[in-house]
Amino acid sequence: MERSKINAQLFLSMMRAGAMELTNNVDKVNALNVFPVPDGDTGTNMNLTITSGVTEMDKKANESTVGKLAEALSKGLLMGARGNSGVILSQLFRGFAKSVLRYEEIGPKEFAEAFQAGVDTAYKAVIKPVEGTILTVAREAAAAGMFHARAANHPLEILDAVLDEARKSLLRTPDLLPVLKQTGVVDAGGQGLVFVYEGMRKILSGEEVSIELKPSSNLPNLDLTHEAHAGSHIDPATIVNGYCTEFMILLTTKRRKTRKFNEVHFREEISQYGDSVLVVSDDELVKVHIHAEHPGDALNYASTYGDLTRIKIDNMREQFEDVTGVTAIHQEPVKEPEASKSYGIVAVATGQGISDIFESVGVDVVITGGQSMNPSTEDLVKAVKSISAKHILILPNNKNIILTAEQVDELVDTPVSVIPTKTIPQGLSALLAFDEEKDIEENEKKMNRALKSVQSGEVTYAVRDTVVDEVNIEKDDFLGIREGKIITAGKNMLETAYDLLFNMMTSETEVVTLLFGEDVTEEQANDLVAKLTEEYPEVEYEVYEGGQPLYYFLFAVE
């Protein structure tokens, strides 16, 4: 029998199933990446985002109203939002939550209105909405729900209408975005949203759904939390790393190249992000437990080895307070705060060399992240809160992090400005234009002008065969990309890098900066410079070890 109302527990089950459906189809969403480069992480970003939301809901599982559970979902989504797709997903359910906040349970009319409120909120959050994306799928699906609300007697009728139109809208996305039609795919974010709706419908229709992932692996089913905590009695006053974090890494991902896994090296490296580290692995899967104060940093590092799944993060201080009623005070050694300065700067980067460069030119906090590992809103919020300054500047240095960064200002007390840097070269150029003595308006103008004065290039590899902008590409080809457009593809890394730079440089070029990645030697970088010098002897070349994964070179041409 169809249910005429959705109560709190039913809504919780629906969202759990929606998250699980997306989790089970992450690879399918990631495979829809338009560009054949190793940063097709839409599915990963949406999965981490909705997992954060459902985790927050689970903390409020005893709430008796849909409104309160939806509010918890919205909070978790916002703090866990990663990438443009994750932020938009968080905004869709943020509007949904505001719409149902006052309800103990919701019927078909309220259900339909909540979907529409989500769309309204998401469109307001995006300065320049692009049709043919998740926004279009959500909007057309919500409109169908509103149309059917006139005569619907059960919420399932609304969700059926929403899901049916979402699927149809998804198939139309290539007609709205030429790049989708050119590469023969539908929009990845829209597909992710359809999976969420499909999971929700399974529960609402009464279908039996398993909420437990079952990765294919021979790894023993160890409870690492139990192992890590066995025999220990944590004094809340001594908690330095307050988040008990568990996850799995799928080492057999086929969608991108990853680092070769060595358990001893991995354990040593991830220990920098916390304590109580336990790692067990086999050829396909790694199970990890760590107590981290900034769990996002640990997740970003781990994602360079493969796809993440079964992520679980618990606030140990909050758990202690819930059980004892005693406040668990964070006793991390606190430095005497410096006299508040005018500005603080947060930048996102990956690669130790690049991080060192940013810090050397005045960045206060460098967050590990970038291509294929976008930081969450919470990661950025924590970075901002760690700086004593009157105004904070954020340099995302990646187009897929800008929207996440723009959510931070409303979550902190300190004013925050986002300089919309899309690349590492743009970030460095903007930093060099920054002037501590100028007011924020003047600095924003100068930094925005500066980021437009530099050309950005990058060399990476193809993850599939395709044709993009009339460039024929085969899997594992090296790709030369200028300002987000694939210019050249080839079988030799240095030749591809040379072709790209030759395309970027002109008789007016004065300075070329080369940041070489972790898979490139300094000798190879110098060989490239030597070849360029023969053609452009008057240009100044600066070579730095960036240490970035996935991208062999990053170029700045000025």
VOFIFI-615966 format. One record per residue (C-alpha): residue number from 1; x, y, z; residue in three letters. Coordinates in nm, 2 decimals. Layout:
BEGIN
resi, x, y, z, resn
NUM, X, Y, Z, ALA
...
// end
This chain:
BEGIN
resi, x, y, z, resn
1, 0.00, 0.00, 0.00, MET
2, 0.13, 0.34, -0.09, GLU
3, 0.21, 0.57, 0.20, ARG
4, 0.03, 0.90, 0.21, SER
5, 0.29, 1.07, 0.42, LYS
6, 0.67, 1.06, 0.46, ILE
7, 0.77, 1.05, 0.83, ASN
8, 1.11, 1.11, 0.98, ALA
9, 1.24, 0.75, 0.97, GLN
10, 1.11, 0.69, 0.62, LEU
11, 1.29, 1.00, 0.50, PHE
12, 1.61, 0.89, 0.68, LEU
13, 1.59, 0.56, 0.50, SER
14, 1.52, 0.72, 0.17, MET
15, 1.83, 0.94, 0.19, MET
16, 2.05, 0.65, 0.31, ARG
17, 1.94, 0.46, 0.01, ALA
18, 1.99, 0.76, -0.22, GLY
19, 2.35, 0.79, -0.10, ALA
20, 2.41, 0.42, -0.14, MET
21, 2.28, 0.41, -0.49, GLU
22, 2.52, 0.69, -0.58, LEU
23, 2.80, 0.51, -0.40, THR
24, 2.74, 0.20, -0.59, ASN
25, 2.76, 0.39, -0.92, ASN
26, 3.05, 0.63, -0.86, VAL
27, 3.26, 0.48, -1.14, ASP
28, 2.98, 0.52, -1.39, LYS
29, 2.94, 0.89, -1.30, VAL
30, 3.32, 0.95, -1.31, ASN
31, 3.34, 0.78, -1.65, ALA
32, 3.12, 1.06, -1.79, LEU
33, 3.39, 1.31, -1.75, ASN
34, 3.39, 1.52, -2.07, VAL
35, 3.77, 1.57, -2.09, PHE
36, 3.98, 1.25, -2.11, PRO
37, 4.20, 1.37, -1.83, VAL
38, 4.26, 1.20, -1.49, PRO
39, 4.03, 1.43, -1.29, ASP
40, 3.69, 1.29, -1.37, GLY
41, 3.58, 1.31, -1.01, ASP
42, 3.22, 1.43, -1.03, THR
43, 3.09, 1.10, -0.89, GLY
44, 3.35, 1.10, -0.61, THR
45, 3.27, 1.46, -0.52, ASN
46, 2.90, 1.40, -0.51, MET
47, 2.95, 1.07, -0.32, ASN
48, 3.16, 1.24, -0.05, LEU
49, 2.92, 1.52, -0.03, THR
50, 2.60, 1.31, 0.02, ILE
51, 2.79, 1.07, 0.25, THR
52, 2.87, 1.37, 0.48, SER
53, 2.50, 1.47, 0.47, GLY
54, 2.37, 1.13, 0.56, VAL
55, 2.63, 1.09, 0.83, THR
56, 2.50, 1.41, 0.99, GLU
57, 2.15, 1.27, 0.96, MET
58, 2.25, 0.95, 1.14, ASP
59, 2.36, 1.16, 1.44, LYS
60, 2.00, 1.29, 1.46, LYS
61, 1.84, 0.95, 1.38, ALA
62, 1.61, 0.98, 1.68, ASN
63, 1.46, 1.31, 1.57, GLU
64, 1.08, 1.27, 1.52, SER
65, 1.03, 1.52, 1.24, THR
66, 1.12, 1.53, 0.88, VAL
67, 1.21, 1.89, 0.92, GLY
68, 1.48, 1.83, 1.18, LYS
69, 1.63, 1.54, 0.99, LEU
70, 1.63, 1.75, 0.67, ALA
71, 1.81, 2.03, 0.85, GLU
72, 2.08, 1.79, 0.97, ALA
73, 2.11, 1.66, 0.61, LEU
74, 2.16, 2.01, 0.48, SER
75, 2.42, 2.09, 0.74, LYS
76, 2.62, 1.78, 0.66, GLY
77, 2.60, 1.84, 0.29, LEU
78, 2.71, 2.20, 0.31, LEU
79, 3.02, 2.12, 0.53, MET
80, 3.11, 1.81, 0.32, GLY
81, 3.05, 1.97, -0.02, ALA
82, 3.33, 1.91, -0.27, ARG
83, 3.35, 2.04, -0.63, GLY
84, 3.09, 2.22, -0.83, ASN
85, 2.86, 1.92, -0.84, SER
86, 2.88, 1.86, -0.47, GLY
87, 2.81, 2.22, -0.39, VAL
88, 2.50, 2.22, -0.62, ILE
89, 2.38, 1.90, -0.47, LEU
90, 2.42, 2.05, -0.12, SER
91, 2.22, 2.36, -0.24, GLN
92, 1.94, 2.14, -0.38, LEU
93, 1.88, 1.98, -0.05, PHE
94, 1.94, 2.30, 0.14, ARG
95, 1.64, 2.45, -0.02, GLY
96, 1.46, 2.12, 0.02, PHE
97, 1.53, 2.14, 0.40, ALA
98, 1.42, 2.49, 0.44, LYS
99, 1.09, 2.41, 0.27, SER
100, 1.01, 2.12, 0.50, VAL
101, 1.16, 2.25, 0.82, LEU
102, 0.83, 2.31, 1.00, ARG
103, 0.68, 1.97, 0.91, TYR
104, 0.67, 1.66, 1.12, GLU
105, 0.58, 1.46, 0.81, GLU
106, 0.52, 1.56, 0.45, ILE
107, 0.26, 1.47, 0.19, GLY
108, 0.28, 1.49, -0.19, PRO
109, 0.22, 1.86, -0.20, LYS
110, 0.50, 1.94, 0.05, GLU
111, 0.73, 1.69, -0.12, PHE
112, 0.69, 1.85, -0.46, ALA
113, 0.73, 2.20, -0.31, GLU
114, 1.05, 2.09, -0.14, ALA
115, 1.21, 1.98, -0.47, PHE
116, 1.12, 2.31, -0.63, GLN
117, 1.26, 2.51, -0.33, ALA
118, 1.58, 2.32, -0.38, GLY
119, 1.61, 2.42, -0.74, VAL
120, 1.54, 2.78, -0.65, ASP
121, 1.81, 2.78, -0.39, THR
122, 2.07, 2.61, -0.62, ALA
123, 2.01, 2.85, -0.91, TYR
124, 2.07, 3.15, -0.67, LYS
125, 2.39, 3.00, -0.55, ALA
126, 2.54, 2.98, -0.90, VAL
127, 2.63, 3.32, -1.05, ILE
128, 2.62, 3.20, -1.41, LYS
129, 2.40, 2.88, -1.43, PRO
130, 2.48, 2.66, -1.72, VAL
131, 2.20, 2.46, -1.88, GLU
132, 2.27, 2.10, -1.98, GLY
133, 2.40, 2.03, -1.63, THR
134, 2.27, 1.90, -1.30, ILE
135, 2.08, 2.22, -1.26, LEU
136, 1.88, 2.16, -1.57, THR
137, 1.80, 1.80, -1.46, VAL
138, 1.69, 1.92, -1.12, ALA
139, 1.48, 2.20, -1.25, ARG
140, 1.29, 2.00, -1.51, GLU
141, 1.24, 1.72, -1.27, ALA
142, 1.10, 1.95, -1.00, ALA
143, 0.87, 2.11, -1.25, ALA
144, 0.72, 1.77, -1.33, ALA
145, 0.68, 1.71, -0.96, GLY
146, 0.49, 2.04, -0.91, MET
147, 0.26, 1.96, -1.21, PHE
148, 0.17, 1.62, -1.06, HIS
149, 0.12, 1.76, -0.71, ALA
150, -0.22, 1.90, -0.83, ARG
151, -0.38, 1.56, -0.82, ALA
152, -0.14, 1.33, -0.64, ALA
153, -0.25, 1.14, -0.33, ASN
154, 0.08, 0.98, -0.24, HIS
155, 0.44, 1.10, -0.23, PRO
156, 0.55, 0.81, -0.45, LEU
157, 0.35, 0.97, -0.73, GLU
158, 0.56, 1.28, -0.70, ILE
159, 0.89, 1.10, -0.69, LEU
160, 0.79, 0.89, -0.99, ASP
161, 0.72, 1.21, -1.18, ALA
162, 1.04, 1.37, -1.06, VAL
163, 1.25, 1.06, -1.15, LEU
164, 1.09, 1.00, -1.48, ASP
165, 1.15, 1.36, -1.59, GLU
166, 1.50, 1.36, -1.45, ALA
167, 1.59, 1.06, -1.67, ARG
168, 1.44, 1.23, -1.98, LYS
169, 1.62, 1.56, -1.90, SER
170, 1.95, 1.38, -1.85, LEU
171, 1.92, 1.23, -2.20, LEU
172, 1.86, 1.59, -2.34, ARG
173, 2.17, 1.74, -2.18, THR
174, 2.39, 1.67, -2.49, PRO
175, 2.15, 1.89, -2.69, ASP
176, 2.21, 2.18, -2.46, LEU
177, 2.59, 2.14, -2.41, LEU
178, 2.78, 2.08, -2.74, PRO
179, 3.08, 1.94, -2.56, VAL
180, 2.86, 1.66, -2.42, LEU
181, 2.74, 1.57, -2.77, LYS
182, 3.09, 1.59, -2.91, GLN
183, 3.22, 1.34, -2.66, THR
184, 2.90, 1.12, -2.66, GLY
185, 2.81, 1.14, -2.30, VAL
186, 2.54, 1.29, -2.08, VAL
187, 2.61, 1.53, -1.79, ASP
188, 2.79, 1.36, -1.51, ALA
189, 2.63, 1.57, -1.23, GLY
190, 2.28, 1.51, -1.37, GLY
191, 2.35, 1.13, -1.38, GLN
192, 2.46, 1.15, -1.02, GLY
193, 2.14, 1.32, -0.92, LEU
194, 1.93, 1.06, -1.10, VAL
195, 2.11, 0.78, -0.90, PHE
196, 2.02, 0.96, -0.58, VAL
197, 1.65, 0.99, -0.68, TYR
198, 1.65, 0.62, -0.78, GLU
199, 1.78, 0.52, -0.44, GLY
200, 1.52, 0.73, -0.27, MET
201, 1.24, 0.58, -0.48, ARG
202, 1.34, 0.22, -0.39, LYS
203, 1.26, 0.29, -0.02, ILE
204, 0.95, 0.49, -0.09, LEU
205, 0.81, 0.21, -0.31, SER
206, 0.88, -0.05, -0.05, GLY
207, 1.17, -0.23, -0.22, GLU
208, 1.41, -0.41, 0.00, GLU
209, 1.74, -0.23, -0.01, VAL
210, 2.08, -0.33, 0.14, SER
211, 2.25, -0.02, 0.28, ILE
212, 2.58, -0.20, 0.32, GLU
213, 2.85, -0.19, 0.05, LEU
214, 3.02, -0.52, -0.03, LYS
215, 3.35, -0.45, -0.20, PRO
216, 3.49, -0.74, -0.39, SER
217, 3.81, -0.83, -0.19, SER
218, 3.96, -1.11, 0.01, ASN
219, 4.06, -0.87, 0.28, LEU
220, 3.95, -0.99, 0.62, PRO
221, 3.65, -0.81, 0.76, ASN
222, 3.83, -0.64, 1.03, LEU
223, 3.67, -0.38, 1.25, ASP
224, 3.96, -0.13, 1.26, LEU
225, 3.78, 0.10, 1.50, THR
226, 3.75, -0.18, 1.75, HIS
227, 4.11, -0.28, 1.70, GLU
228, 4.23, 0.08, 1.74, ALA
229, 4.03, 0.15, 2.05, HIS
230, 4.05, -0.19, 2.22, ALA
231, 4.18, -0.15, 2.57, GLY
232, 4.21, 0.22, 2.55, SER
233, 4.03, 0.47, 2.77, HIS
234, 4.04, 0.81, 2.61, ILE
235, 4.07, 1.11, 2.84, ASP
236, 3.87, 1.38, 2.65, PRO
237, 4.11, 1.64, 2.78, ALA
238, 4.39, 1.48, 2.58, THR
239, 4.21, 1.45, 2.24, ILE
240, 4.43, 1.63, 1.99, VAL
241, 4.28, 1.47, 1.68, ASN
242, 3.91, 1.47, 1.73, GLY
243, 3.76, 1.28, 1.44, TYR
244, 3.76, 0.90, 1.42, CYS
245, 3.79, 0.85, 1.05, THR
246, 3.75, 0.52, 0.86, GLU
247, 3.75, 0.45, 0.49, PHE
248, 3.85, 0.21, 0.22, MET
249, 4.06, 0.26, -0.09, ILE
250, 3.98, 0.07, -0.40, LEU
251, 4.32, 0.01, -0.56, LEU
252, 4.19, -0.14, -0.88, THR
253, 4.03, 0.17, -1.03, THR
254, 4.05, 0.17, -1.41, LYS
255, 3.94, 0.53, -1.47, ARG
256, 4.28, 0.69, -1.38, ARG
257, 4.64, 0.62, -1.30, LYS
258, 4.71, 0.62, -0.93, THR
259, 5.02, 0.59, -0.71, ARG
260, 5.17, 0.25, -0.66, LYS
261, 5.06, 0.14, -0.32, PHE
262, 5.32, 0.04, -0.06, ASN
263, 5.16, -0.03, 0.28, GLU
264, 5.46, 0.08, 0.49, VAL
265, 5.51, 0.40, 0.30, HIS
266, 5.14, 0.48, 0.30, PHE
267, 5.12, 0.42, 0.68, ARG
268, 5.42, 0.66, 0.73, GLU
269, 5.28, 0.93, 0.51, GLU
270, 4.92, 0.93, 0.63, ILE
271, 5.04, 0.95, 0.99, SER
272, 5.12, 1.31, 0.93, GLN
273, 4.75, 1.38, 0.93, TYR
274, 4.67, 1.22, 1.27, GLY
275, 4.73, 0.94, 1.51, ASP
276, 4.59, 0.59, 1.61, SER
277, 4.66, 0.49, 1.25, VAL
278, 4.57, 0.13, 1.14, LEU
279, 4.62, 0.01, 0.78, VAL
280, 4.55, -0.33, 0.64, VAL
281, 4.55, -0.41, 0.27, SER
282, 4.54, -0.67, 0.00, ASP
283, 4.59, -0.64, -0.38, ASP
284, 4.26, -0.47, -0.43, GLU
285, 4.16, -0.29, -0.12, LEU
286, 4.30, -0.09, 0.17, VAL
287, 4.11, -0.04, 0.50, LYS
288, 4.22, 0.27, 0.70, VAL
289, 4.15, 0.40, 1.05, HIS
290, 4.30, 0.73, 1.17, ILE
291, 4.22, 0.99, 1.43, HIS
292, 4.25, 1.32, 1.25, ALA
293, 4.18, 1.68, 1.34, GLU
294, 4.13, 1.76, 0.97, HIS
295, 4.00, 1.44, 0.82, PRO
296, 3.96, 1.60, 0.47, GLY
297, 4.34, 1.62, 0.44, ASP
298, 4.37, 1.25, 0.51, ALA
299, 4.10, 1.17, 0.25, LEU
300, 4.26, 1.39, -0.01, ASN
301, 4.60, 1.21, 0.04, TYR
302, 4.44, 0.87, 0.03, ALA
303, 4.25, 0.95, -0.29, SER
304, 4.57, 0.96, -0.49, THR
305, 4.60, 0.58, -0.45, TYR
306, 4.25, 0.50, -0.57, GLY
307, 3.87, 0.55, -0.53, ASP
308, 3.75, 0.60, -0.17, LEU
309, 3.44, 0.42, -0.03, THR
310, 3.27, 0.34, 0.30, ARG
311, 3.38, 0.67, 0.45, ILE
312, 3.28, 0.71, 0.82, LYS
313, 3.37, 1.01, 1.03, ILE
314, 3.28, 1.04, 1.40, ASP
315, 3.34, 1.34, 1.62, ASN
316, 3.49, 1.18, 1.94, MET
317, 3.45, 1.50, 2.15, ARG
318, 3.08, 1.51, 2.06, GLU
319, 3.04, 1.14, 2.14, GLN
320, 3.19, 1.19, 2.48, PHE
321, 2.96, 1.48, 2.55, GLU
322, 2.65, 1.29, 2.44, ASP
323, 2.74, 1.00, 2.67, VAL
324, 2.86, 1.19, 2.98, THR
325, 2.71, 1.53, 2.95, GLY
326, 3.06, 1.67, 3.01, VAL
327, 3.21, 1.91, 2.76, THR
328, 3.52, 1.76, 2.60, ALA
329, 3.76, 2.05, 2.56, ILE
330, 4.01, 2.04, 2.28, HIS
331, 4.35, 2.06, 2.44, GLN
332, 4.56, 2.09, 2.13, GLU
333, 4.86, 2.31, 2.22, PRO
334, 4.76, 2.66, 2.13, VAL
335, 5.01, 2.92, 2.03, LYS
336, 4.97, 3.27, 2.17, GLU
337, 4.77, 3.44, 1.90, PRO
338, 4.96, 3.69, 1.70, GLU
339, 4.84, 4.05, 1.68, ALA
340, 4.56, 4.03, 1.43, SER
341, 4.70, 4.12, 1.09, LYS
342, 4.51, 4.28, 0.81, SER
343, 4.51, 3.98, 0.58, TYR
344, 4.53, 3.60, 0.59, GLY
345, 4.56, 3.39, 0.28, ILE
346, 4.45, 3.03, 0.21, VAL
347, 4.55, 2.85, -0.11, ALA
348, 4.47, 2.51, -0.25, VAL
349, 4.76, 2.31, -0.41, ALA
350, 4.90, 1.97, -0.44, THR
351, 5.27, 1.88, -0.45, GLY
352, 5.52, 1.96, -0.18, GLN
353, 5.72, 2.19, -0.40, GLY
354, 5.42, 2.39, -0.51, ILE
355, 5.31, 2.42, -0.14, SER
356, 5.65, 2.54, -0.04, ASP
357, 5.64, 2.81, -0.31, ILE
358, 5.30, 2.94, -0.20, PHE
359, 5.42, 2.95, 0.16, GLU
360, 5.73, 3.14, 0.06, SER
361, 5.53, 3.42, -0.10, VAL
362, 5.29, 3.47, 0.20, GLY
363, 5.02, 3.20, 0.21, VAL
364, 4.93, 3.12, 0.56, ASP
365, 4.76, 2.78, 0.50, VAL
366, 4.80, 2.55, 0.20, VAL
367, 4.53, 2.29, 0.17, ILE
368, 4.62, 1.97, 0.00, THR
369, 4.39, 1.94, -0.31, GLY
370, 4.33, 2.02, -0.67, GLY
371, 4.27, 1.80, -0.97, GLN
372, 4.10, 1.47, -0.86, SER
373, 4.10, 1.56, -0.49, MET
374, 3.88, 1.87, -0.43, ASN
375, 3.87, 1.99, -0.06, PRO
376, 3.54, 2.02, 0.12, SER
377, 3.38, 2.33, 0.25, THR
378, 3.47, 2.21, 0.60, GLU
379, 3.84, 2.19, 0.50, ASP
380, 3.83, 2.55, 0.39, LEU
381, 3.63, 2.67, 0.69, VAL
382, 3.89, 2.51, 0.93, LYS
383, 4.17, 2.67, 0.74, ALA
384, 4.01, 3.01, 0.76, VAL
385, 3.94, 2.98, 1.13, LYS
386, 4.30, 2.89, 1.20, SER
387, 4.42, 3.23, 1.08, ILE
388, 4.41, 3.54, 1.30, SER
389, 4.34, 3.82, 1.05, ALA
390, 4.08, 4.08, 0.97, LYS
391, 4.01, 3.96, 0.62, HIS
392, 4.09, 3.62, 0.45, ILE
393, 4.16, 3.57, 0.09, LEU
394, 4.11, 3.22, -0.07, ILE
395, 4.29, 3.11, -0.38, LEU
396, 4.11, 2.79, -0.51, PRO
397, 4.36, 2.74, -0.80, ASN
398, 4.11, 2.51, -0.97, ASN
399, 3.78, 2.59, -1.14, LYS
400, 3.61, 2.30, -0.96, ASN
401, 3.69, 2.44, -0.62, ILE
402, 3.57, 2.80, -0.67, ILE
403, 3.21, 2.74, -0.59, LEU
404, 3.30, 2.54, -0.28, THR
405, 3.52, 2.83, -0.16, ALA
406, 3.23, 3.07, -0.21, GLU
407, 3.03, 2.89, 0.05, GLN
408, 3.28, 2.97, 0.33, VAL
409, 3.20, 3.34, 0.39, ASP
410, 2.86, 3.26, 0.54, GLU
411, 3.00, 2.99, 0.77, LEU
412, 3.27, 3.20, 0.95, VAL
413, 3.28, 3.53, 1.13, ASP
414, 3.59, 3.67, 0.95, THR
415, 3.51, 3.83, 0.61, PRO
416, 3.63, 3.61, 0.32, VAL
417, 3.70, 3.70, -0.04, SER
418, 3.75, 3.44, -0.31, VAL
419, 3.99, 3.53, -0.59, ILE
420, 3.87, 3.30, -0.87, PRO
421, 4.20, 3.15, -0.97, THR
422, 4.15, 2.84, -1.19, LYS
423, 4.51, 2.73, -1.21, THR
424, 4.83, 2.72, -1.00, ILE
425, 5.00, 2.98, -1.23, PRO
426, 4.70, 3.21, -1.19, GLN
427, 4.73, 3.17, -0.81, GLY
428, 5.10, 3.26, -0.81, LEU
429, 5.04, 3.56, -1.04, SER
430, 4.76, 3.69, -0.81, ALA
431, 4.97, 3.65, -0.50, LEU
432, 5.25, 3.85, -0.66, LEU
433, 5.00, 4.14, -0.71, ALA
434, 4.88, 4.13, -0.35, PHE
435, 4.98, 4.43, -0.14, ASP
436, 4.94, 4.41, 0.24, GLU
437, 4.91, 4.79, 0.25, GLU
438, 4.61, 4.82, 0.01, LYS
439, 4.24, 4.78, 0.11, ASP
440, 4.05, 4.48, 0.01, ILE
441, 3.88, 4.64, -0.29, GLU
442, 4.21, 4.75, -0.44, GLU
443, 4.37, 4.41, -0.37, ASN
444, 4.08, 4.22, -0.54, GLU
445, 4.11, 4.44, -0.85, LYS
446, 4.49, 4.40, -0.87, LYS
447, 4.48, 4.03, -0.81, MET
448, 4.20, 3.97, -1.06, ASN
449, 4.39, 4.17, -1.32, ARG
450, 4.70, 3.97, -1.25, ALA
451, 4.55, 3.63, -1.28, LEU
452, 4.43, 3.73, -1.63, LYS
453, 4.78, 3.83, -1.74, SER
454, 4.93, 3.48, -1.73, VAL
455, 4.88, 3.19, -1.97, GLN
456, 4.84, 2.85, -1.80, SER
457, 4.94, 2.52, -1.95, GLY
458, 4.96, 2.17, -1.83, GLU
459, 5.07, 1.83, -1.95, VAL
460, 4.89, 1.52, -1.84, THR
461, 4.77, 1.19, -2.00, TYR
462, 4.45, 1.06, -2.16, ALA
463, 4.23, 0.81, -1.97, VAL
464, 4.03, 0.70, -2.28, ARG
465, 4.01, 0.73, -2.66, ASP
466, 3.82, 1.03, -2.79, THR
467, 3.82, 1.33, -3.02, VAL
468, 3.82, 1.67, -2.85, VAL
469, 3.83, 2.00, -3.05, ASP
470, 3.94, 1.80, -3.36, GLU
471, 4.24, 1.65, -3.17, VAL
472, 4.25, 1.27, -3.21, ASN
473, 4.33, 1.12, -2.87, ILE
474, 4.42, 0.76, -2.78, GLU
475, 4.42, 0.62, -2.42, LYS
476, 4.75, 0.69, -2.24, ASP
477, 4.85, 0.97, -2.49, ASP
478, 5.02, 1.27, -2.34, PHE
479, 4.80, 1.58, -2.35, LEU
480, 4.90, 1.94, -2.38, GLY
481, 4.63, 2.17, -2.24, ILE
482, 4.63, 2.55, -2.26, ARG
483, 4.37, 2.74, -2.06, GLU
484, 4.15, 2.43, -2.03, GLY
485, 4.16, 2.35, -2.40, LYS
486, 4.35, 2.04, -2.54, ILE
487, 4.60, 2.17, -2.79, ILE
488, 4.81, 1.87, -2.87, THR
489, 4.84, 1.50, -2.80, ALA
490, 5.14, 1.27, -2.85, GLY
491, 5.32, 0.95, -2.75, LYS
492, 5.63, 1.13, -2.61, ASN
493, 5.59, 1.34, -2.29, MET
494, 5.87, 1.59, -2.36, LEU
495, 5.77, 1.64, -2.72, GLU
496, 5.41, 1.70, -2.62, THR
497, 5.53, 1.95, -2.36, ALA
498, 5.75, 2.13, -2.62, TYR
499, 5.46, 2.14, -2.87, ASP
500, 5.23, 2.30, -2.60, LEU
501, 5.48, 2.56, -2.50, LEU
502, 5.57, 2.64, -2.86, PHE
503, 5.20, 2.71, -2.91, ASN
504, 5.18, 2.93, -2.60, MET
505, 5.49, 3.14, -2.66, MET
506, 5.52, 3.45, -2.88, THR
507, 5.78, 3.71, -2.97, SER
508, 5.65, 3.91, -2.67, GLU
509, 5.70, 3.63, -2.41, THR
510, 5.94, 3.74, -2.14, GLU
511, 5.92, 3.47, -1.87, VAL
512, 5.83, 3.10, -1.87, VAL
513, 5.79, 2.91, -1.54, THR
514, 5.80, 2.53, -1.54, LEU
515, 5.68, 2.33, -1.24, LEU
516, 5.76, 1.96, -1.30, PHE
517, 5.56, 1.68, -1.13, GLY
518, 5.65, 1.38, -0.93, GLU
519, 5.69, 1.16, -1.24, ASP
520, 5.94, 1.40, -1.41, VAL
521, 6.31, 1.43, -1.33, THR
522, 6.49, 1.76, -1.31, GLU
523, 6.71, 1.65, -1.60, GLU
524, 6.40, 1.61, -1.82, GLN
525, 6.28, 1.95, -1.72, ALA
526, 6.62, 2.10, -1.81, ASN
527, 6.63, 1.92, -2.14, ASP
528, 6.30, 2.08, -2.22, LEU
529, 6.43, 2.42, -2.13, VAL
530, 6.74, 2.36, -2.35, ALA
531, 6.53, 2.29, -2.65, LYS
532, 6.31, 2.59, -2.59, LEU
533, 6.61, 2.82, -2.55, THR
534, 6.73, 2.73, -2.90, GLU
535, 6.40, 2.88, -3.04, GLU
536, 6.35, 3.16, -2.78, TYR
537, 6.70, 3.25, -2.64, PRO
538, 6.58, 3.58, -2.51, GLU
539, 6.32, 3.43, -2.27, VAL
540, 6.39, 3.38, -1.90, GLU
541, 6.31, 3.03, -1.78, TYR
542, 6.24, 2.94, -1.42, GLU
543, 6.23, 2.57, -1.33, VAL
544, 6.09, 2.44, -1.00, TYR
545, 6.01, 2.10, -0.86, GLU
546, 5.64, 2.11, -0.80, GLY
547, 5.60, 1.74, -0.70, GLY
548, 5.23, 1.74, -0.82, GLN
549, 5.08, 1.40, -0.91, PRO
550, 4.90, 1.33, -1.24, LEU
551, 5.03, 1.64, -1.42, TYR
552, 5.38, 1.61, -1.56, TYR
553, 5.42, 1.98, -1.61, PHE
554, 5.25, 2.30, -1.51, LEU
555, 5.35, 2.61, -1.72, PHE
556, 5.31, 2.98, -1.66, ALA
557, 5.38, 3.20, -1.97, VAL
558, 5.41, 3.58, -1.92, GLU
// end
